[in-house]
Amino acid sequence: MLLQPRAGWGAVVIQNEKLIHELFGPVVIDPMDVYYIGAEKKSNNTAELTAIMEVTLFTHSLTLFTNFLALLRTLIGPFVYKRIYGY
């Protein structure tokens, strides 16, 4: 039996150093699912991007803290990223 890959995301909403809300869920790849946002496969990359999208939908704004460089390149564009960070 072939195991299906699993990927999940999680995020917290903090305001004035106080935890406001915790968000989490699976990466959804079924276009018919009400929570589908466009992911085509379950991976760490789609989990990171799903978290960003879900937090943005929840708060309508976003201050991002991440160590995921590919995510930054995706959000601000590779040319801007290279100009800012040099690689």
Helices and strands as residue ranges (DSSP letters): E 8-15, E 18-26, H 44-59, H 69-76, H 78-85
